[in-house]
Amino acid sequence: MPTQQQLASPVPIATTASPRVAEADTTYRKIVLRIMPLILVCYFFGYLDRVNVGFAKLGMVNDLRLSEAAYGLGAGLFFIGYLLLQVPAGYLVQLYGPRKCIAASMISWGLVSMATLLTRDEASFYVLRFLLGITEAAFFPAVIAFFSVWFPSFRLSKVMSLLFLALPLGVILGGPLSGWIMDVTHGGYGLKGWQWMFLLEGLPAILLGLVSIRAIVERPDDAAWLMPDEKALVQRELAQESRDKQTSLWPALREPTLWILFATSFLYNLGNYGLVFWMPSMIKSIGGLTNFQIGVVTALPYLIAACAMLLNSIHSVKTGERLWHTAAPLIVGGAALVASVTTRDAPALSLLCLTIGISGIQCTLAMFWSLPSRVLAGTAAASGAGLVNIGAASAGFAGPAVLGVLGQLTGSMTAGVSLLAFALFAAAALIFAIPRHLMARHVVSA
């Protein structure tokens, strides 16, 4: 069995720029511009349909007489369905290919999202959230598998930072959009504003799923828009990097590094999802704001976080340093979350601290998700990403649920937000336990 060092030994580092390096950079810019816009838009609507329940809460909790704990449980049940299918979804991707899995996932989750307008009580809320998680489960492993045949891992941090722009954009654009829909459609044809929101925001996923069936090109060899020498360059980089990676999932499961990634993903996503599902309610507590205004105020921290995420990724690529660019944002973010609850009597200062906390989480997100592909390749890539994503999905259930229970027991968000902060500190500590060679900058030699 390969040793841990052999699983992801670095490709030799190029010390000087060369024509080949310039040619590769030009080719990959062309690839990014061609394939990323559609994937980014698809992920945006996936994330929006996942988290818009945070805005629906502003109306549906009273309409359906849901308790805070019931809402937190329902919001988190998405991730139970999601995590149950993560590893099986990896095998489905290998069987049917990323294109079909992306399209099928989007069409099915769009239908379930639209059906959420039929929610009548706790039971139907729980069932629909669980089904939404099942239908979204194959999308992310399919995207990771798709990227693995286009990009070597040392290029993935920048690509993943572009992909993960969908997350803050889901709040930056989706927040005001959700609030506006709820305000202007309320009462139309006998439906509540939150019912219209689910209906209108689920439809784009179906349309994009139909588009992706024809638009996604699964392999460089099939891309008519790449020149033969560009296709050869991509295949050469991928082949050179994949030589020492584990290509079978089951042997890789015995490697400690994969489980460190799993635990890290769980801990920092406690903070990520705990905040995203409760931020609108936190902002609402300021008082006197319409749903649209709540959406705008909620979007501001994520707008800043998106800029911070890109700058952190670009600076990491420029300097070749990965460890501190991955761990330090969580340390700063955790401290900021603690400060946000100690300054709750000063709303503007508390919002600033929340902004720093969210920025820390988002900065780590893109850096972290380039790591699994440094350990796994081939058939293991999608299933390994699915396994690590189970950590995130578990946190997606635990974060909202814990905040809901603690909020109901204590009457405030202080205890819950403090718990999320300490989870970020623990995640940062685990990042320092990741083998250093996985944090090295991998560059194909000239």
N, C-alpha and C positions, 0 to 999 in steps of 0.2 A: 504493500500500500504506500502511496506517496507520503512523504513527510509533510508536516505543516509548512516548512520552508519551501518545499517543492510545489505546493499547491498554487503559489502565486509569486514565484521568484521574479524580480523586476527585469524588464527588458533593459538592455544597456542604455545609459543616458547619453543623449547627444550633447556634446559640449559646445558646439558652435552651430550656427544656422547654416543650412545648406540648401541647394536647389531642390533636393528631394523633400526636405522638411517644408519648404515653401509650397511645393506642389501638393503635398498632402494636406496642408492647412487650407489651401484653395479648394481642393476637392471636397473636404469635409464641410466647409462653409456652404458649398453648393448643395450638399446633401441635407444639411440642417435646414436651409431655406426651402428646400423642396418638400421634405417629409414632416417637419415639425409643426407648421401652422395647423394642419388638420388634427394631429394628435393633441396639440395644446387646446384647441377648441373643444374637442371631445372630452378631454379630462376636465376642462372648466365646467361643462354642463354636468358631468358625473359628480364632481365635488359640490356643485350648486344643489343638485337634487339630493345629495347626501345631507347637507347642512342647512338647507332652507327651512327645516323644521324648527330651527332656532327662532326664525322670524314668525313662522306660523304659530309658535307658542304664545306670541303676544295677543292672539285672539282665540285660538282653539282651546287653550287651557280653561278659560271661563265658559266657552260655548259647550264644551264636553264635560265640564266639571272634573277635570283631571287635577290630581294633587301634584305638588312639585316632585315628589318621589316617583310618581307614576310617569310623569313626563321624562324624568331622567332615565328611568328604566326603558321606556319606549325609544327614546333617542339612542340609547346604547344597544338595544336589541338588533339594530342594523348590523352591528359588528359581530354578533353571534352567528347570524346567517353568513356573513362575509368570511369569517375565519374558518367556519366548517368546510368551506369549499376551496380554501386557498391552495393546499397541496394537490387535491384532485384537479383543480383548475389548471395547474401546471401540466398535468398529463393530457388534459383536453387540448391545451395549446399545442403540445407536441403532436397530438393525433390529427387535429384539424387545421392547425396553422394559426398564426396571430391574426390574420385578416378576418377570417370567419368568426373567431372568438370575440374580437373587438366589436364587430358588427352585431353579432347575436346578443352580446352583453348589453350594448347600448339600446337596442330596440326593446329588449325585455325590461330593462330598468326604466326606460321612458314610460312604458305601459303601466308598470307598478307605481311609479311616481304620480302619474295622472290619476290612478285609481285611489290614491291617498285622500282625494277629496271626498270619498265615500266614508271616511272614518266617522263612526258614530259613538264609540265608547272606548274604554281602555283596551278591551280584547281585540277589537278591529284595528286599533292603533298599533298594538304589539305585533299582530300578524302581518300587517302591511310593512312595517319597518323591518321585520325579519325577512320578508320576501324581497325587499329592496336590497338588502345585504347579499342575499343569494344571487340575485341577478347581476350585481356589480362585481362579484367575486373574480370573474375571469379577466376583467379588463386590465388590471395592473400587471399581473403576470404575463399577459399577452403583450403588453407594451414593452416590458423588460426583455422578453424573448425577441421581440421585433428589433429593439435597439441592439441586442447582442449580435445580430448578424449584419449590422451596419457600422457599429462603433467599437473600437478597442476600449478597454476599461479606462485607460489613462485619459481618454477624451470625454468620459461620461460625466464628470462632475459639472462641466459647463452645460452639457446637454440636459442633465437632470435639473440644473438650476432653471433652464428654460421651461422644462416640463412642469416643474413645481411652481412656476409663476401662476399656474391655474389655481393654486390653492388661495393665495392672497387675492387674486383677481376674482375668485368666487365670492369673496366678501366685499372687495372694493367695488365691483360692478354689480354683483348679485345682491348685496345688502340693500343699496338704494333701490334697485329694481324690484326686489321682493316687497320692500316697504311701500313703494309707489303702487304696485299692483294691488296690494291689500287695501290701500286707501281709496283708489279710484274705482275699483270693481265691486266693493262691498255692497251687497244687496242686489247686484245685477242678476236677473233671472232666478232670484230666490237663493243664490249662493252667497256664502260668506266670503270676505276678502281672502282668507287663507285657503279656501277651496279653489278660488280662481288662480291663486298663486301656484298651487300644485298642478293644476290643469295646464296652464300656459308655460310653466318652466319644465314640464316633462316632455312636451311636444318636440323641442329641438333635438333631444337625444334620439328619438325615433328617426327623424329626418337625417341626422348625421350618420346614424347606423346604416341607413340605406346608401348614403353617399360613399361611406368607407368601403363597402363591398367592392366597388369598382375603382376607388381612388388609391387604396393602399397597395404598394408594391412591396412584396415580402422579402425579396432578395436583391442585392446589387446586380446580379447577373440578369435579372428581368427588367432592369431600369433602362428604358429606351433613351432617357435623357442623360445617361452617363456614357462617356467615351470608353472604348475598350481599355485604354491605359489607366483610366480612373477606376474601372472595375477591378483591374489587376492590382492596383495599389491597395484598395480596400481589402481584397482577399489576402494579400501579402501581410498586411498589418495584423489582421485577425488571426491568420495561421501562425505567425511568429509569436503572438501573445498567448495563444491557446495551448502551446506545447506542453506547459507544465501545470495546467489547471486540472482540477477534478471535473470530469465530464459525466460522472454517475452520481446521483444524489445519495444513495444509501451509504457508500463509503464516506462521503463528505459529512454525513450526520454524526460520525464519530470524531469529527474535528472540533475542538473547543471553540475555535474562532467563530464558527457559524452560530453557536449558542450565545456567545458574547454579543454578536450582532442582534440576535433575537431579543435578548434581555435589554439591550440598549434601545432598540426600537420600541419596546413596551414602555420603558420609563419616560423617554422624552415625548412620546405621543400621549401619555397621561396629561401632560401640560397642554399639548396641542389641541386635542379634542375636548378636554375639559373646558378650555377657554372658548372654543369656537361655538359650542352649543349653548353657552351661558352668557356670552358677551352682550347680545341684545337685551337680555333681562337686566344685566348690570348697568347698561346705559340707560335703560328705561327708568331705573331707580333714581336717576338724576331728576326726573319729573318734568312735565310740561312739554314733551316732545311728541310729534306725530310719528307714525310708523316709518314714513319716508325719512324724517330727520334722524330717527334712531339708526336707520340704515346708513345714512351719510356719516354720522359720528362713528359708527362701528367700522366703517370702511377706512377711516384715516389711519389707524394703527397698522392695518394691513398694507396700505399704500406705502408707508414708510418701510415696513418689513420687506416688501418686494424689492425695493431699492437696495436695502441692506443685504439681502440674499444675493443679488447679482454682484454687488461690489465685493462681498466676501469671497464669492466663487472666483471672480476675475483676479482678485489679489492673490488667492491661493495658487492659481495657475501661473501667475506672473512670478511669484517667489518660489514656487515649488514646495512650499510648506503646507502640510495637510492636518497634522495633529492638532495644533492650536486653533486653526481655522474651523475645526470640527467641534472641539471641546469647549473652547473659551466662550463662544456665544451662549452656551447653556448655563455656564457659571454666571455670566452677566445677566442672562434672562431670569434665572432663578432668584438672584438678589433683587432684581427689579420687581418680580411678582410679590416677594415679601414686602417690599416698600409700598406696593400698590394697596395692600390691605391696611398698612399702618398710616396711610395718608388718605383714607377714604372720606374723611371730613373735608378734604380739599379736592373736589372732583377733577379739576384741571390737572393737578399734580398726580393724582391717582391714575388718570388716563394716560399721562406721559409715561408713568412707570409700566403700565400695561403694554404700552407701545413698545418699550424696550424689551419687555419680556417676550412679546410675540415676535419681535425681530430676532431675538436670540434663537427661538425655536425654528423659525423659517431658515435662518442661516445654516443651521446644522442639518436641516432636512436634505438639501441638495448635496451637501458634502457626504453625508452618511450613505445615501443610496447609490453612490458609485462604488462602495466597498464590496457588496456581495458579488459583483461581476469580477472582482479581483481574485475571488476564491473559486468561482464556479464558471463553467463554460458548457457548451453543447446542450445535451438533454437536461443537465442539472440546473441550468440557468433559470428557467421559468419556475421550476418547483422550489429551488433554493430561495428565490425572491419571494415566492409564495409563503415559504416557511418563516422567513424574516418578517414578512408582512402580517403573519398571524400575531406577532408581538404587537404591531401597531393596531390591529383589529381588536385584540384583547384590551388594549388601553382605551380604544374608542368606546368599548362597552363600560369599562371600569370608571373612566374619567367622569363622564356625565352622570352616571349612577351615583358615584361617591359624592360628587358635588350636590346632587339633588337630596340625598339622605342627610348629609351634614348641614345643608342649608335649611332643611325642614326641622332638624333637631336643634340647631343653634339660632335660627332666625337670621343668619347672615352668611356671606360667602367667605368670611375670614379664615375659618378652619380649612375649608376645602381648597382655597387658593394657596394657602400655606403648604398644604400637602403636595399640591402640584409643583410648587417651587422646589421642595426637597427631592421630588422625583427627578427634576432636571439636574440637580447636583449629583445624584446617584448615577444618572446617565453619563454625565461628564467623567465621573470616576471610571466607569467601564470603558469609555473611549480610550483612556490612557492604558488600559489593559490589552487593547488590540495590538497584535504584533507589529513592530515598527516597519517591517518591509511592506506591509499593506498600505502604510501611509506614505511610502516613497513615491516620488513622481516618476511614472513610467513613460518613457519616450522612446519611440522606435529609433534605432541608430541610423545615422545618415549613410 
